[in-house]
């Protein structure tokens, strides 16, 4: 057999091999040996009562100079902190989260700008460990002329129990979906191959004074992506 005949024979054998494997690929059979899976998402929610609250207020002062405005705000902040302490709030739970300052101008003839004064603004958060005190605390804060009430938001210091409850519901939800899919496709489910989880907390708030009504609940949501093996 000459060289050309040998090469031709190899080509024919290669084509025959490709043709024998082609039906497997088009039929969707995984020739790599990797396990087939069903992927589903599951979601669970748990609603619990908040155990803490955050009151947000702003302190604003307008003075002739930037320094004078800032010093005035510092004085008011110290007074607010002292007032909160007399009502059972720890000093470490009254904090300045953000501060800003800017000059104010007026425009005269020929649209010329003239500096008039400065404004200093502090955003202050007050952590309340006893939610029943919110109304009394907000009433006390309104006694300060330069303090503006912003909101009350409800929080959980420890959301582990609520997250566990939401996770259990998410697992059950994912399993139910996987079983339905397996039944529709006439396959049997195997074990769990992988799980990806994410959780977030929804904290309701009130833009009104107080807010100790039915809105002081916190919702924890857990989402799962679960891959189940398909038994062959």
C-alpha positions in Angstrom: 0.0 0.0 0.0 1.5 3.3 -1.0 1.6 6.4 1.1 -1.4 8.1 -0.6 -3.6 5.0 0.1 -2.6 5.0 3.8 -3.5 8.7 4.2 -6.8 8.1 2.4 -7.5 5.2 4.8 -6.9 7.4 7.9 -9.2 10.1 6.6 -12.0 7.6 6.0 -11.5 6.2 9.6 -11.6 9.7 11.1 -14.9 10.5 9.2 -16.5 7.3 10.4 -15.5 8.1 14.0 -17.0 11.6 13.8 -20.2 10.3 12.3 -20.6 7.7 15.0 -20.2 10.4 17.7 -22.4 13.0 16.1 -25.8 11.4 17.1 -24.7 11.4 20.7 -24.0 15.1 20.6 -27.2 16.0 18.9 -29.2 13.8 21.2 -28.0 15.9 24.2 -26.0 13.1 25.9 -23.1 14.5 27.8 -20.1 12.5 26.6 -17.8 14.3 29.1 -19.3 12.3 32.0 -20.3 15.4 34.0 -23.5 14.9 36.0 -26.7 16.4 34.7 -28.5 18.9 37.0 -31.7 20.8 37.6 -31.2 24.3 38.9 -34.0 26.1 40.8 -34.4 29.2 42.9 -36.2 29.3 46.2 -37.3 32.3 48.4 -38.4 32.5 52.0 -39.5 35.4 54.1 -39.8 35.9 57.9 -41.4 38.9 59.6 -40.4 39.7 63.2 -40.8 42.6 65.5 -37.9 45.1 65.6 -35.9 45.2 68.7 -34.3 48.7 68.1 -35.0 51.9 66.3 -33.1 54.8 64.8 -34.3 58.4 65.0 -32.7 60.7 62.4 -32.7 64.4 62.8 -30.7 67.4 61.4 -29.3 70.3 63.3 -28.9 73.5 61.2 -27.3 76.8 62.2 -26.9 80.0 60.2 -24.2 82.4 61.4 -22.0 85.2 60.0 -18.9 82.9 59.6 -18.4 79.2 58.9 -16.7 78.8 62.2 -19.5 80.4 64.1 -22.1 78.2 62.4 -20.1 75.1 63.2 -19.6 76.1 66.8 -23.3 76.8 67.2 -24.1 73.3 65.8 -21.6 71.8 68.2 -23.3 73.5 71.1 -26.8 72.3 70.0 -25.5 68.8 69.4 -24.1 68.7 72.9 -27.5 69.9 74.3 -29.4 67.2 72.3 -27.0 64.5 73.5 -27.5 65.7 77.1 -31.3 65.7 76.7 -31.2 62.2 75.3 -29.1 60.9 78.2 -31.6 62.2 80.7 -34.1 60.1 79.0 -32.1 56.9 79.2 -30.2 57.0 75.9 -26.5 56.1 76.1 -24.1 58.8 74.9 -22.5 56.5 72.5 -25.9 56.0 70.8 -26.2 59.6 69.7 -23.8 60.3 66.8 -23.2 62.7 64.0 -23.4 60.7 60.8 -22.8 63.5 58.3 -22.0 67.2 58.4 -22.0 69.8 55.7 -21.6 73.6 55.4 -22.0 76.2 52.7 -21.9 79.9 52.2 -25.1 81.9 51.4 -25.1 84.8 48.9 -27.5 87.5 47.8 -27.4 89.2 44.4 -27.5 93.0 44.0 -27.1 95.4 41.2 -25.5 94.1 38.0 -26.1 90.6 39.4 -23.1 91.0 41.6 -22.9 88.3 44.3 -22.4 89.3 47.9 -21.7 86.8 50.8 -24.2 87.1 53.6 -23.7 84.2 56.0 -22.9 80.5 56.4 -25.1 77.5 57.0 -23.8 74.4 58.9 -25.9 71.2 59.0 -25.4 68.0 61.0 -27.3 64.8 60.4 -27.6 63.0 63.8 -28.8 59.5 64.5 -30.1 58.3 67.8 -30.2 54.6 68.5 -33.2 53.7 70.7 -33.1 50.3 72.5 -36.5 50.7 74.1 -39.0 51.3 71.2 -41.7 52.4 73.7 -39.7 55.6 74.3 -39.9 56.9 70.7 -42.9 59.2 71.1 -41.4 60.8 74.2 -38.0 61.2 72.6 -39.3 62.8 69.4 -41.5 65.1 71.5 -38.4 66.2 73.4 -36.4 66.8 70.2 -39.1 69.1 68.8 -38.4 71.5 71.7 -35.1 72.5 69.9 -35.8 75.2 67.4 -32.9 74.3 65.1 -33.5 70.5 65.2 -35.5 69.1 62.3 -37.0 65.6 62.6 -36.3 63.3 59.6 -37.5 59.8 60.3 -37.7 56.7 62.5 -36.4 53.4 61.1 -36.7 50.0 62.8 -33.9 47.6 63.0 -32.8 44.2 64.3 -29.5 44.0 66.2 -29.5 40.2 65.8 -31.3 38.8 62.7 -30.0 35.3 63.0 -33.3 33.8 64.2 -35.3 35.5 61.5 -32.7 34.5 58.8 -32.9 30.9 59.9 -36.7 31.0 59.6 -36.5 32.6 56.1 -33.8 30.0 55.0 -36.0 27.1 56.0 -38.8 28.4 53.9 -36.5 29.1 51.0 -35.1 25.5 51.1 -38.7 24.1 51.1 -39.6 26.4 48.2 -36.6 25.3 46.2 -37.2 21.6 46.8 -40.9 21.9 45.8 -39.9 23.5 42.5 -37.2 20.9 41.8 -39.7 18.0 42.4 -42.2 19.6 40.0 -39.6 20.0 37.3 -38.3 16.4 37.8 -41.9 15.1 37.4 -42.5 17.1 34.3 -39.3 15.8 32.7 -39.8 12.2 34.0 -36.4 12.1 35.8 -35.4 11.3 39.3 -33.7 13.8 41.6 -30.4 13.1 43.3 -28.6 15.0 45.9 -27.8 18.7 46.1 -24.7 19.6 44.1 -24.4 23.3 45.1 -26.2 26.0 47.0 -25.9 29.8 46.6 -27.5 32.0 49.2 -28.3 35.7 49.7 -30.3 37.5 52.4 -31.4 41.0 53.0 -33.3 42.9 55.7 -36.2 45.3 54.9 -36.3 48.0 57.6 -39.6 50.0 57.5 -39.5 53.6 58.6 -41.9 56.4 59.5 -41.5 59.9 58.2 -43.9 61.2 60.8 -43.3 61.9 64.5 -43.3 58.7 66.5 -44.2 55.7 64.5 -44.8 53.0 67.2 -47.7 51.5 65.4 -47.9 48.4 63.2 -45.0 49.4 61.0 -42.3 48.4 63.6 -41.8 45.0 62.0 -38.7 43.9 60.1 -38.8 41.5 57.1 -35.9 39.2 56.3 -35.8 37.6 52.9 -33.5 34.7 51.9 -33.0 33.6 48.3 -31.3 30.3 47.3 -30.1 28.9 44.0 -29.9 25.1 44.3 -28.5 22.6 41.8 -29.9 19.1 42.1 -28.2 16.1 40.4 -30.4 14.1 38.0 -30.2 10.4 38.6 -29.6 8.4 35.4 
